[in-house]
Every structure is written in C-alpha cells, then in structure tokens.
Amino acid sequence: MTSRLTRRDFLKLTASAPLMPLAASAKLPAIEPVSASASQPGQAGNILVLIYDAFSATHMPLYGYPRQTSPNLSRFAERATVYHAHYAASNFTTPGTASMLTGTYPWTHRALHLHGDMLEQVAPHNFFRLAGEDYYRLGYSHNLLVTTLLYQMRQDMQDFKYPRELMLADTAAADRLTPEDYNAALWSEDFTLRGYDTHPGSLFLSHLNRLAEALKERALLRRYGEQFPQGIPNIHGVYYLLEPGIDWMIAHLSKLPQPFLAYLHFYPPHHPYYTRREFVGLFDDGYTPLKKPRHQFSEKDLNQAELNRRRQAYDEYIAYADSEFGRLYDQLVSGGMLDSTTLLFTSDHGEMFERGIWGHNLRTLFEPVIHVPLIISRPGQTQRQDIYTPTSNVDLLPTLANWMGKPLPGWGEGQTLPTSDDSPQAARPIYSMVASHEPQRGPLAQGTFALIKGGYKLIHYRGYPEGKTAYELYNLASDPEELDDRFTREKGLAEAMREELEEKLTEKTGRLQ
C-alpha cells in the first residue's frame, strides 16, 4: 500500500526539499479526443475561462488607455462582448479569485488573507461542482494563491493541475511529499524557506533554498536569457513564462473531452515585469500620466518618476502577455474552435501606479486596482457588442450556470451578466473590499469597502490608524480619475450610499465597532 506523508513528516524532511530534482518543462499526457457531436448542455458549448493576473483595464487601449499595450485583445474584442465597467471583488488575488470561483463576495467566502483559503462550507459552492458530470472540468494556475483555492475544490474536477505542470520549474515540494495536506504544507514550506515579509523560519534551510533557486535560475537564464534579458519571473520559488501554458492550450484544448469547462490562470502581467526582448523599451515614448496627490491611506510613497518607470515596465509586460494571447487566439480561430467554445477573458484585480502607490493588496480601491477587463466571445459570435452597465466578478458563476443550462444557485451574490444596457441591473449595487488583516470569522473592524452604484463610487476606510472612519465619494462619469471627492458636498447621496453600505456590512458580518 502506498503511504502518504503527513505534515509532521514533511517538516522533518524539509531539509532535503531545496535539493530535490526540479521539473524543467511541462510533460503532460495526451488526452484522447472525443467526437465533436458530444452533447453540449445549454448554449455555451465548451467554456474556457482565461485569467491574466493583475491586469488593470485602465492600461488597455480597449478601455481608453493611450498606449497600444494590447492590440490582440482589441482584435479579439471585435468578435466579442466587451464589458466596460467590470469590477473585481477585491484588490488582490486571494479574495478576488475566490469571488470568481464561488459567486460570493469576500465577506461570505472569507478568503481574506494573502495565503488564506475559503470557509469549508463555501468551497463546495463553486462553478466546477455546478457544472457537474455534464462537463469535463479542468483547473490550473501559475499563482500558488489560486492553487490553494483550487485545491479546496479539486474533487469537483477531473483534472486539477499543480503549478509546475505548465511552467518552467519550481522549488516547491508540498505536492510531491504531502499531496493530501497540500495547502498547509505549501505555506509551511514557504515560510520555512523564504519568509518573504518576515524572516524565514529556518536560517540554515533558507540558505540552502536560496542556493538551489540561484542554481535553477542560472540554468534557466542560460536557456532563456537571450529572449528575456531582464530575468526569468519568479514568485514563491515558481519560475514561469506564458509560452508553456499557451503551447499546452494550443496542443490540448481541442483534444479535451467535450464539452469542457477549463479555468486557466496565468501570472503575467503580475510583477516582476520581465518582458520578452522585443518589447523592452517599446513604450519609451515620453508618455506622462496625470500626476495625482499622495493619498492619506497610502502605505507607500514612491515618487512620480519611479511610478512612471514601473508603469512603463508593466505596460511592456502587458504587450508580451497580449502577444501570447494573440498566438492562442489565432489558433482558436484557424482551428474553428471558437465556433463551439465560449472564451471568457478577465482578471482577478488590477495594478496601481499613482498617488505614491505601486502594486496591489493595499488599502485603496481606486479604479486602476479594481477595474478589470471582461471580454466574452460566445460560440460563433462575429460582431462586437459593448456593455457599459456595471458588473462584478461575482457575476461569472451565475452567468456560467445560465450558459450551462443549470438553475441559478440560491447562495450566489451575483447576477447573470447583462446582454444590453437596457437591463435593470444598471441600478444595482456593486461591492469591492479588502480586509486582509481581519480574522476569517467575525466582524470586519478594519478594512476598505467600496459601493459602486448609479455612476458613483463610495469608498469607506474603517479602523486604520490614520483615522477610524473616513469616506470618499466620486462621480465616475464626470471624474473617472477620482480626483474630486464629493462626500461633503453631495450630502444626500453620500448619506444614502453610506447607509446602504453599512446595512450590507452589518447583514454580512455583524455590526462594525
């Protein structure tokens, strides 16, 4: 009988983990094709949910950005439905992705923390289980934070992939040594060997791990350094490029049992912004974005020149990610796959380069960090459609249910995506929030909460040292840059939106103190 390591056993053997053989490339078994006449529930055919991590809509020409960062996505949009006011439920991966997968807001699924997971009773409420046996279900992510969530619903998929399967290499050992205790072992290993924002749990093992990673990176640079002169992206010991994932999709999507539901989540354009050689310097164009004052709740204070430098690197990385999307898109078109497949492209959150702030997972919910792309092509669609009604990533699950011919679940907090701007959904509230230092259960005493409704956005800052309670109100139609705080001037609207947000928070988490 094959034995499984426990977490205790794993921690005893951690000393050997950094020196274990590392996968150099994806080696996946071919999947036998099935007849193209396979049954297709609903009207969606196959469903491919494609996620590019940390991709802000505010950096795409499709949504008005002056740099031509994503011409291939713009090309795809000409035969798709483009949602112009689509919002992530949070400003970083864990809560934002959990909301996509479950159709619930962070106050319900409670995947609030960087390395957190969902409440056990919420995890089964995911779109893989909703699809049921009618669909072949596959889930994959470069991002270990997302893999942690997918691991909670692995029994609802026929094919749950670990990160190394579609990337260059990684130094993680949790899936090899403790696959039955993957999440706890993964983050125990990460803390022990790397520490990140804290000191590593083991000084000796961390040195061994750094040596192993340096050797691996040196080997990868020998192989890929000419193409990627700025470096090979590496987060949590994971070394990745987009090419292996795109290659796999081109080779294998048409061979998956049909109909399929595939969720594929890739890191680019998430930092580090190491773009491919042909895109280095592409936007050395002198573009000067609008300078905005430092925000009172900013945790950073980078000068404008540094923000602009990082913005340019991000834009050039987007261009690389877009070129790889274009390669996939061309294959889907030439192979006729879009005639039988719904392709949904979106992101889990955005990225900020303003007000002294760089990145995400901070305390602000301005447009760059929560306004994300949503572009959907239905089977056989040839004409572009533009929808300006605000939508949320909690809407993906009920929309998938509708496409698959499944009843809408009662536990969902989203709505099916509107098909026109005449929808009554235009008046509905949309929420986003971050409370990454709060407990998984109980009231959320510290955090930032946004209510988007009727063309306005109310942002509520709660429990931070700079001020126990603060509000901002922006008219997104007349002030898309969010520079004119109208909270004290439009008192009636401000108070109505404040009460609505407070009532929702009270309903979902208990009254805030």
C-alpha positions in Angstrom: 0.0 0.0 0.0 1.3 3.5 -0.9 1.8 5.7 2.1 1.3 9.4 2.3 3.5 11.8 4.3 1.8 13.8 7.0 2.6 17.5 7.5 4.7 16.4 10.6 6.7 14.1 8.3 7.1 16.8 5.8 8.5 19.3 8.2 11.1 16.7 9.3 12.1 16.2 5.7 12.2 19.9 4.7 15.9 19.9 4.8 16.1 17.9 1.7 13.4 19.8 -0.2 15.5 22.5 -1.8 17.9 20.0 -3.3 15.2 17.8 -4.9 15.2 17.4 -8.7 13.1 20.2 -10.3 10.9 19.9 -13.3 12.4 21.7 -16.3 9.4 21.7 -18.5 5.8 20.6 -18.7 5.3 16.9 -19.5 1.6 16.2 -19.8 -0.1 13.0 -21.1 -2.1 13.5 -24.2 -5.8 13.3 -23.8 -7.8 11.2 -26.3 -10.2 13.3 -28.4 -13.9 12.7 -28.4 -16.5 13.1 -31.1 -17.4 16.6 -32.0 -21.0 15.6 -31.7 -20.8 15.2 -27.9 -23.7 16.7 -26.0 -23.4 20.4 -25.1 -25.7 21.4 -22.3 -27.1 24.9 -22.5 -25.8 27.2 -25.3 -22.2 27.7 -24.2 -20.5 24.7 -25.8 -17.1 24.4 -24.3 -16.2 27.1 -21.8 -12.7 28.5 -21.5 -12.1 30.9 -18.6 -8.8 32.6 -19.2 -7.3 34.8 -16.4 -4.3 37.1 -16.7 -3.3 38.1 -13.2 -3.1 41.7 -12.0 -4.4 43.1 -15.3 -5.9 46.5 -15.0 -8.4 47.6 -17.6 -7.1 51.1 -17.2 -3.9 50.1 -19.0 -5.7 48.8 -22.1 -6.5 50.8 -25.3 -9.8 49.0 -25.4 -10.8 51.0 -22.4 -9.2 54.3 -23.4 -5.5 53.9 -22.4 -3.3 55.9 -24.8 -0.5 53.3 -25.1 -1.2 50.4 -27.5 -0.5 47.7 -25.0 -2.9 45.0 -26.1 -3.7 45.1 -29.8 -4.5 41.3 -29.9 -7.1 41.7 -27.2 -8.5 44.6 -29.1 -8.7 42.4 -32.2 -10.4 39.7 -30.2 -12.9 42.3 -28.9 -14.2 42.8 -32.5 -16.0 39.5 -32.3 -16.9 39.5 -28.6 -18.9 41.3 -25.9 -16.9 43.9 -24.1 -17.9 44.9 -20.5 -16.6 48.4 -19.8 -17.4 48.7 -16.1 -16.4 45.3 -14.7 -15.1 45.2 -11.1 -13.0 42.8 -9.1 -14.4 42.0 -5.7 -11.1 42.9 -4.1 -7.7 44.3 -4.9 -5.6 41.2 -4.7 -5.6 37.6 -5.8 -7.0 35.5 -3.0 -10.3 37.2 -2.3 -10.7 38.4 -5.9 -10.3 34.8 -7.4 -12.4 33.2 -4.7 -15.3 35.5 -5.7 -15.0 34.5 -9.3 -15.0 30.8 -8.4 -17.9 30.9 -5.9 -20.0 33.9 -7.0 -19.8 35.3 -3.5 -18.2 38.4 -2.0 -15.2 38.2 0.4 -17.4 38.8 3.4 -19.1 35.5 2.5 -16.3 33.2 1.3 -13.8 34.7 3.8 -10.7 34.1 1.7 -9.4 37.4 3.1 -5.7 36.8 3.6 -2.7 36.6 1.3 -2.2 32.9 1.9 -5.8 32.2 3.0 -8.4 29.8 1.8 -12.2 29.8 1.8 -14.5 28.7 4.6 -15.1 25.0 4.3 -18.8 25.4 3.9 -18.4 27.8 1.0 -15.7 25.9 -1.0 -18.3 23.4 -2.5 -20.2 26.4 -3.9 -18.0 26.6 -7.0 -18.7 26.6 -10.7 -16.9 23.3 -11.2 -19.4 21.4 -9.0 -22.2 23.4 -10.6 -21.2 22.1 -14.0 -21.4 18.5 -12.7 -20.8 15.5 -14.8 -22.1 17.2 -18.0 -18.7 18.9 -18.4 -15.1 17.8 -18.3 -13.7 20.1 -15.7 -10.1 21.4 -15.5 -8.4 23.9 -13.2 -4.9 25.3 -13.2 -3.0 28.3 -12.0 0.6 29.6 -12.1 -0.2 31.5 -8.9 0.1 29.4 -5.7 -2.5 31.6 -4.0 -5.0 30.4 -6.6 -3.8 26.9 -6.5 -4.6 27.0 -2.7 -8.2 27.8 -3.6 -8.5 25.3 -6.5 -7.1 22.6 -4.1 -10.2 23.1 -1.9 -12.4 22.2 -4.9 -10.1 19.6 -6.5 -12.7 16.8 -6.0 -15.0 18.8 -8.3 -12.6 18.5 -11.3 -11.4 15.6 -13.4 -8.1 17.4 -13.9 -6.7 19.5 -11.1 -3.2 20.6 -12.1 -0.3 21.6 -9.9 1.6 24.8 -10.9 4.7 23.0 -12.2 2.8 21.3 -15.0 2.6 24.4 -17.2 5.6 26.4 -16.1 9.4 26.2 -16.3 10.3 25.0 -12.9 9.5 25.4 -9.2 11.3 24.5 -5.9 8.1 23.5 -4.0 7.9 20.0 -2.6 4.5 20.0 -1.0 2.6 18.4 -3.9 5.3 15.7 -4.1 5.7 14.9 -0.4 2.3 15.7 1.1 -0.4 15.9 -1.6 -3.1 15.1 0.9 -2.1 18.0 3.1 -1.0 20.3 0.3 -2.2 23.7 1.5 -0.8 23.6 5.0 2.4 22.0 3.8 2.9 24.5 0.9 2.7 27.6 3.1 4.7 26.0 5.9 7.4 25.2 3.4 7.2 28.8 2.0 7.6 30.3 5.4 10.4 28.0 6.5 12.4 28.5 3.3 11.6 32.1 2.2 9.7 34.0 4.8 9.0 36.9 2.4 7.7 39.8 4.6 9.1 38.0 7.7 12.4 36.2 8.5 12.5 32.6 7.2 11.5 30.0 9.7 14.9 28.3 9.3 18.0 30.3 8.7 20.0 27.2 7.6 17.3 25.8 5.3 16.7 29.3 3.8 20.3 29.5 2.8 20.1 26.1 1.1 17.0 27.1 -0.7 18.5 30.3 -1.9 21.4 28.3 -3.3 19.0 25.9 -5.0 17.0 28.7 -6.5 20.1 30.5 -7.7 21.3 27.4 -9.5 17.9 26.9 -11.1 17.7 30.5 -12.1 21.2 30.3 -13.6 20.2 27.3 -15.7 17.0 29.0 -16.9 18.9 32.1 -17.8 21.3 30.1 -19.9 18.3 28.7 -21.8 16.0 31.7 -21.9 18.2 34.7 -21.1 18.6 35.9 -24.6 14.8 36.1 -25.0 14.2 37.5 -21.5 17.2 39.8 -20.8 15.6 41.3 -17.7 15.3 38.0 -16.0 13.0 34.9 -15.5 9.9 35.8 -13.5 10.0 34.0 -10.1 7.4 34.3 -7.3 7.3 31.8 -4.3 10.1 29.8 -5.9 8.0 29.4 -9.1 9.7 30.2 -12.4 7.3 30.8 -15.2 6.7 32.2 -18.7 3.5 32.3 -20.6 4.8 30.2 -23.5 4.4 26.7 -21.9 0.8 27.4 -20.9 -0.1 28.8 -24.3 1.6 25.9 -26.0 -0.3 23.5 -23.9 -3.6 25.1 -24.8 -2.9 25.1 -28.5 -1.9 21.4 -28.4 -4.5 20.0 -26.0 -7.7 22.1 -25.8 -9.2 20.6 -28.9 -8.4 17.1 -27.5 -10.2 17.5 -24.2 -13.4 15.6 -23.7 -16.3 17.8 -25.0 -17.9 19.8 -23.7 -15.3 21.1 -21.2 -15.1 23.8 -18.6 -11.5 24.9 -18.2 -10.2 27.6 -15.8 -6.6 28.6 -16.7 -5.0 31.4 -14.6 -1.6 32.7 -15.6 0.7 35.2 -13.8 1.6 37.7 -16.4 1.3 40.7 -16.3 1.8 40.4 -12.5 5.1 41.7 -11.3 8.0 41.2 -11.7 7.6 42.8 -15.1 10.2 40.9 -17.1 9.1 41.2 -20.6 10.4 39.5 -23.7 13.2 41.1 -25.7 11.1 42.6 -28.5 9.0 44.5 -26.0 11.9 46.0 -23.9 11.7 49.8 -24.5 8.6 49.6 -26.6 7.0 52.4 -24.5 10.0 54.6 -24.1 7.7 57.2 -25.5 7.8 60.1 -23.1 4.2 59.5 -22.0 3.5 61.4 -18.8 0.4 60.2 -16.9 -1.7 62.6 -14.8 0.1 63.2 -11.5 -2.2 62.7 -8.5 -1.6 63.8 -4.9 -0.4 61.2 -2.3 -3.4 59.6 -0.6 -3.8 59.7 3.1 -4.3 55.9 3.4 -1.3 55.1 1.2 1.1 52.6 2.7 3.8 53.7 0.2 5.2 57.0 -1.0 7.0 56.4 -4.3 8.0 59.5 -6.3 6.4 60.1 -9.6 9.5 59.3 -11.7 9.7 55.8 -10.1 6.0 55.2 -10.6 6.3 56.1 -14.2 9.3 53.8 -14.6 7.3 50.9 -13.1 4.3 51.8 -15.2 6.3 51.6 -18.4 7.7 48.2 -17.4 4.2 47.0 -16.6 2.9 48.2 -20.0 5.7 46.4 -21.8 5.0 43.2 -19.9 1.3 43.6 -20.9 2.4 43.8 -24.5 4.2 40.5 -24.1 1.2 38.8 -22.5 -1.0 40.2 -25.2 1.2 38.8 -27.9 0.9 35.3 -26.4 -2.8 35.7 -26.2 -2.7 36.6 -29.9 -0.9 33.4 -30.7 -3.6 31.4 -28.9 -6.4 33.4 -30.4 -5.1 32.8 -34.0 -5.1 29.1 -33.3 -8.6 29.1 -31.9 -9.8 30.9 -34.9 -8.0 28.9 -37.6 -8.9 25.6 -35.9 -12.6 26.6 -35.8 -12.7 26.2 -32.0 -14.5 29.5 -31.3 -17.5 28.1 -33.2 -18.1 25.7 -30.4 -16.4 27.4 -27.4 -17.2 30.3 -25.1 -14.0 32.2 -24.4 -14.1 34.5 -21.3 -11.1 36.7 -20.7 -10.7 38.6 -17.4 -8.5 39.3 -14.4 -8.6 38.9 -10.6 -7.6 42.5 -9.8 -5.6 45.4 -11.3 -2.4 47.3 -10.5 -1.7 50.9 -9.3 0.9 53.5 -10.3 -0.4 56.7 -8.8 -0.8 58.7 -5.6 2.5 57.4 -4.4 1.1 53.8 -4.6 2.5 50.9 -6.6 1.0 47.5 -6.8 -2.0 45.9 -5.2 -3.1 44.3 -1.9 -3.0 47.7 -0.2 -5.7 49.8 1.4 -7.1 51.6 -1.6 -9.9 50.7 -4.0 -9.3 53.2 -6.8 -10.2 52.2 -10.4 -6.8 51.0 -11.5 -6.7 48.2 -8.9 -10.4 47.0 -9.2 -11.5 47.9 -12.7 -10.6 44.8 -14.7 -11.2 43.7 -18.3 -14.1 41.3 -19.2 -14.3 40.2 -22.8 -16.5 37.3 -23.8 -16.9 35.5 -27.2 -19.9 33.2 -27.5 -19.8 30.3 -29.9 -19.9 31.6 -33.5 -20.1 35.3 -32.4 -18.7 37.5 -35.2 -19.9 41.0 -34.1 -18.7 43.2 -31.3 -21.1 44.3 -28.6 -20.3 46.9 -25.9 -21.9 46.8 -22.4 -21.5 49.8 -20.1 -23.7 48.6 -17.2 -21.5 47.9 -14.1 -20.8 44.3 -13.4 -18.8 42.3 -10.9 -16.7 39.1 -10.9 -19.3 37.5 -8.6 -21.5 37.6 -11.8 -19.3 34.9 -13.5 -20.7 32.0 -11.6 -24.4 32.7 -12.2 -23.6 33.5 -15.9 -21.9 30.2 -16.3 -24.8 28.5 -14.7 -27.1 30.1 -17.2 -25.0 29.2 -20.1 -24.7 25.6 -18.9 -28.5 25.3 -18.5 -28.2 24.9 -14.8 -30.6 26.6 -12.2 -29.2 29.7 -10.6 -27.9 28.8 -7.1 -29.6 30.4 -4.2 -26.3 31.1 -2.4 -24.8 33.2 -5.1 -24.5 37.0 -4.6 -24.1 37.9 -8.3 -26.4 38.2 -11.2 -26.2 36.9 -14.8 -24.2 39.3 -16.9 -26.5 41.8 -18.8 -26.8 41.4 -22.5 -27.7 45.0 -23.1 -27.6 48.4 -21.3 -31.4 48.3 -21.0 -31.1 45.8 -18.2 -32.5 46.8 -14.8 -29.1 45.7 -13.4 -27.8 49.2 -14.2 -29.2 50.4 -10.8 -27.8 47.5 -8.7 -25.1 47.9 -6.1 -21.6 46.5 -6.9 -19.1 45.9 -4.0 -15.4 45.6 -3.6 -13.4 45.2 -0.4 -10.1 44.4 1.3 -9.7 43.3 4.9 -6.5 41.3 4.7 -5.6 41.7 8.4 -9.0 40.6 9.8 -10.0 37.2 11.2 -11.6 34.7 8.9 -14.7 34.8 11.1 -16.5 37.6 12.8 -17.0 41.4 12.1 -14.6 43.2 9.8 -13.4 46.0 12.0 -10.6 47.2 9.8 -10.6 47.4 6.0 -11.6 49.3 3.0 -15.1 48.9 1.4 -16.5 50.3 -1.9 -20.0 50.6 -3.1 -20.4 51.4 -6.8 -23.9 52.4 -7.9 -25.6 54.8 -10.2 -22.4 56.1 -11.7 -20.9 56.9 -8.2 -18.4 55.1 -6.1 -18.4 55.4 -2.3 -15.2 54.3 -0.6 -15.2 53.6 3.2 -11.9 53.3 5.2 -12.5 51.7 8.6 -10.3 51.2 11.6 -6.9 52.4 10.2 -4.5 54.4 12.4 -4.8 57.5 10.2 -8.5 57.9 11.1 -11.0 55.5 12.5 -13.7 56.3 9.9 -13.3 58.1 6.5 -15.4 58.2 3.4 -14.8 59.4 -0.2 -17.4 59.8 -2.9 -16.6 60.0 -6.6 -18.7 60.6 -9.7 -17.1 58.1 -12.1 -18.9 59.5 -15.1 -17.6 63.1 -14.8 -14.5 62.3 -12.7 -13.0 59.0 -13.9 -9.6 59.8 -12.4 -11.2 60.0 -8.9 -9.7 63.4 -8.0 -12.9 65.3 -6.9 -14.1 63.9 -3.5 -17.8 64.9 -3.3 -18.6 63.3 0.0 -19.2 66.5 1.9 -20.8 68.3 -1.0 -23.4 65.8 -2.1 -24.7 65.1 1.4 -28.0 63.4 0.5 -26.5 60.9 -1.9 -23.5 60.4 0.3 -25.6 59.6 3.3 -27.9 57.3 1.3 -24.9 55.3 0.0 -23.2 55.3 3.4 -26.3 53.8 5.0 -26.7 51.2 2.2 -23.1 50.1 2.6 -23.3 50.0 6.4 -26.5 47.9 6.2 -24.9 45.4 3.9 -21.8 45.1 6.1 -24.0 44.6 9.1 -26.0 42.0 7.4 -22.9 40.1 6.2 -20.5 40.4 9.1 -22.3 41.8 12.1 -22.2 45.5 13.2 -18.8 47.1 12.9 -17.5 48.7 16.0 
